């Protein structure tokens, strides 16, 4: 099953909901960054959330960045998503190994550690929107639930999960975001809260092979769910050699001349997809000619 996101409404549009399956996306990130299982789980949760939050953006060129800066051994993560389902991301320290937590699960909270979640929305305005909240549980889903409630004043419930195989590849990944509209009736809220209390972990539902549509069927049990849209999603980095050239040109003639004087090729790395780009001394000389200062 390829990765995709569904958007839905329920209870006569009093609820809006999103769900996704992201196994291929998270596995691509795992391979690109050679992440340990606990880092794969943490990064996969954040990427799944970013995919759904990106699909909330209205403009074709809008971008959203979710950044966690934290004191745990991972030191944080950065994930970017657009409105078309393209997601990319990396962890600052990809190879963290920790013992299982008290429930025998991957210790995502221990790897992330205390810190802050920052949500940056670049919607083509002069300044991007920036919302920041303190991490509450460091498990990602609850931290995003808190972010929506405090920064965007939208009562929400976020569920995220990543399940690993014994060979450390990704077995399944995905999640949901459910949000209440301002006019939601008390009876609808009560029923939804009851559904969420009954919910087993997202990971266990994904492990049963549930599709995003079925996931929402469980979360929104008893409501009339209407799927309004389906969107493909996946790991996609828009870096290429031309973009890296522009970045090198922008650093200026002095720095480029220092690189040329070293007489060795240089290698530039893209944080998001871990691709290396090599530039020979001759190529650096050509870039020097294009630099303005």
C-alpha positions in Angstrom: 0.0 0.0 0.0 1.5 3.3 -1.1 1.5 6.2 1.4 -1.4 8.6 1.4 -3.5 11.0 3.5 -7.2 11.2 3.7 -9.2 14.3 4.8 -12.6 13.9 6.2 -15.5 15.6 8.1 -17.9 14.1 10.5 -20.9 15.0 12.7 -22.3 17.4 10.1 -18.9 19.1 9.7 -18.5 19.7 13.4 -15.4 17.6 13.2 -12.6 17.7 10.7 -10.2 14.8 10.6 -7.0 13.6 8.8 -5.4 10.2 8.7 -2.3 8.8 6.9 -0.2 5.8 6.3 3.5 6.6 5.9 5.5 3.4 6.0 7.4 4.0 2.7 8.1 7.6 3.7 9.6 6.7 7.1 11.5 3.7 5.7 13.0 6.1 3.0 14.1 8.5 5.8 15.5 5.6 7.8 17.6 4.4 4.9 18.8 7.9 4.0 20.0 8.8 7.5 20.7 5.3 8.8 18.7 6.0 11.9 18.5 3.7 14.9 15.1 2.2 15.8 14.2 4.8 18.5 15.2 7.7 16.2 13.2 6.1 13.3 10.2 6.0 15.6 10.6 9.6 16.7 11.3 11.0 13.3 8.6 8.9 11.7 6.0 10.2 14.1 7.0 13.8 13.4 7.0 13.2 9.6 3.6 11.6 9.7 2.2 14.6 11.6 3.9 17.0 9.2 2.3 15.2 6.2 -1.1 15.8 7.6 -0.5 19.3 8.8 1.0 20.2 5.4 -2.2 19.0 3.8 -4.0 21.7 5.9 -2.1 24.5 4.1 -4.1 26.4 1.5 -1.5 27.7 -1.0 0.4 25.8 -3.6 3.7 27.2 -2.5 3.0 27.1 1.3 5.5 25.3 3.5 5.4 24.1 7.0 8.4 23.2 9.2 8.1 21.3 12.5 11.2 21.7 14.6 12.0 20.1 17.9 14.9 21.5 19.9 15.5 19.3 22.9 18.0 18.2 25.6 17.8 14.4 25.0 20.5 12.5 23.2 18.8 13.1 19.8 19.2 16.9 20.3 16.0 17.5 18.2 14.6 17.0 14.7 13.5 19.1 11.8 10.8 18.2 9.3 9.4 20.2 6.4 6.2 19.5 4.5 4.3 21.2 1.7 0.6 21.2 0.7 1.2 18.6 -2.0 2.2 15.8 0.4 6.0 16.1 0.0 7.8 15.6 3.3 11.5 15.6 4.3 13.3 15.5 7.6 16.3 14.6 9.7 17.3 14.0 13.3 20.3 15.9 14.7 21.8 12.7 16.1 20.5 9.7 14.1 22.2 6.8 15.9 20.9 7.1 19.4 20.5 3.7 21.2 18.5 3.4 24.4 17.0 0.6 26.4 13.2 0.0 26.1 11.0 2.1 28.4 9.0 0.7 31.3 6.3 -0.6 28.9 8.8 -2.5 26.8 8.5 0.0 23.9 11.0 2.2 22.1 11.9 5.0 24.5 11.0 8.0 22.2 10.5 10.4 25.1 13.9 9.4 26.5 15.6 10.0 23.1 13.9 13.3 22.5 14.1 14.7 26.1 12.7 18.0 27.4 12.6 20.9 25.0 10.4 23.0 22.7 8.3 22.4 19.6 8.3 25.1 17.0 5.8 25.2 14.1 6.8 27.6 11.2 4.3 28.2 8.4 5.7 30.1 5.4 2.6 31.2 3.5 4.3 33.8 1.2 3.8 36.7 3.5 6.6 39.0 4.7 7.0 37.1 7.9 6.3 33.4 8.5 3.9 32.4 11.3 5.8 30.9 14.2 4.2 29.1 17.1 6.2 27.6 19.9 5.2 25.4 22.9 7.1 23.4 25.5 7.2 19.7 25.0 4.7 18.0 27.4 5.5 14.3 27.1 8.2 14.3 24.4 6.2 11.5 22.7 5.3 13.8 19.8 1.6 13.1 19.5 0.6 14.6 22.8 3.0 17.5 22.3 1.2 18.4 19.0 -2.2 18.0 20.7 -1.0 20.6 23.2 0.4 22.8 20.5 -3.0 22.9 18.6 -4.9 23.8 21.8 -2.5 26.5 23.0 -1.0 28.1 19.9 -3.9 27.7 17.4 -6.8 27.5 19.9 -8.2 24.4 18.1 -9.2 21.5 20.4 -7.5 18.5 18.8 -6.5 14.9 19.3 -3.3 13.6 17.6 -2.4 9.9 17.4 0.9 8.8 15.8 2.6 5.4 15.5 5.7 3.7 14.0 6.2 0.0 14.4 9.6 -1.6 13.6 10.4 -5.0 12.2 13.0 -7.2 14.0 15.5 -6.3 11.3 15.0 -2.6 12.2 13.1 -1.8 9.0 9.8 0.0 9.3 6.7 -2.3 9.4 4.1 0.3 9.5 3.7 4.0 10.3 0.9 6.6 10.2 -1.6 8.4 12.4 -4.5 10.7 12.7 -5.5 14.3 13.7 -9.0 15.0 14.8 -10.1 18.6 15.3 -13.3 20.2 16.7 -14.9 23.2 15.0 -16.0 26.2 17.3 -19.7 25.2 17.0 -19.3 21.6 18.1 -22.1 20.3 20.3 -21.4 18.9 23.7 -22.9 15.6 22.8 -20.5 15.2 19.9 -17.5 16.2 22.2 -18.6 13.6 24.8 -18.9 10.8 22.2 -15.6 11.6 20.7 -13.9 11.7 24.1 -15.4 8.3 24.8 -14.1 6.9 21.5 -10.6 8.2 22.2 -10.6 6.6 25.7 -11.4 3.2 24.2 -8.7 3.5 21.5 -5.8 1.1 21.7 -2.5 2.5 20.4 -2.3 3.8 16.9 0.6 1.3 16.3 -1.6 -1.7 17.1 -4.3 -0.5 14.7 -1.8 0.0 11.9 -0.3 -3.4 12.7 -3.7 -4.9 12.0 -3.3 -3.5 8.4 -5.9 -0.7 8.9 -6.1 1.9 6.1 -6.4 5.6 7.0 -10.1 5.4 6.2 -10.5 2.5 8.6 -8.4 4.3 11.3 -10.9 7.2 11.1 -13.8 4.7 11.2 -12.5 3.6 14.6 -11.7 7.1 16.0 -15.0 8.5 14.7 -17.1 5.5 15.5 -20.8 6.5 15.7 -20.4 9.5 13.5 -21.2 10.0 9.8 -17.7 10.2 8.3 -17.4 11.7 4.9 -14.0 11.4 3.2 -13.5 14.7 1.3 -10.1 14.2 -0.2 -7.2 11.7 -0.7 -3.7 12.9 -1.2 -0.5 10.9 -2.0 2.4 11.6 0.4 6.0 10.6 0.5 9.6 11.5 1.3 10.8 14.1 -1.2 13.8 16.4 -1.1 14.0 19.2 -3.6 17.8 19.6 -3.3 19.9 19.3 -6.5 23.4 20.4 -7.5 22.1 23.7 -9.0 20.6 24.7 -5.6 23.8 23.9 -3.8 25.7 25.9 -6.4 23.5 28.9 -5.6 24.2 28.4 -1.9 28.0 28.4 -2.5 27.8 31.5 -4.7 26.0 33.3 -1.9 28.8 32.8 0.6 30.9 35.2 -1.4 34.2 35.5 -3.2 36.5 35.4 -0.2 35.3 32.1 1.1 35.2 30.6 -2.4 38.8 31.8 -2.9 39.9 30.1 0.3 38.4 26.8 -0.9 40.1 27.2 -4.3 43.5 27.9 -2.6 43.1 24.6 -0.7 43.4 22.9 -4.0 41.0 20.1 -3.1 37.5 19.3 -4.2 34.8 20.0 -1.5 31.8 18.0 -0.6 28.5 19.6 0.4 25.8 17.6 2.3 22.1 18.1 2.3 20.8 17.6 5.9 17.3 16.6 4.7 18.2 13.6 2.4 21.9 13.1 3.3 22.9 13.5 -0.4 26.5 14.6 -1.0 27.5 17.0 -3.8 31.1 17.2 -4.8 32.6 20.3 -6.5 36.0 20.2 -8.1 38.5 23.1 -7.9 37.5 24.0 -11.6 33.9 24.1 -10.6 34.7 26.3 -7.6 36.6 28.7 -9.9 33.5 28.9 -12.2 31.3 29.7 -9.2 33.8 32.3 -8.1 33.3 34.1 -11.4 29.5 34.2 -10.7 29.8 35.5 -7.2 29.2 39.2 -6.8 31.2 40.0 -3.7 
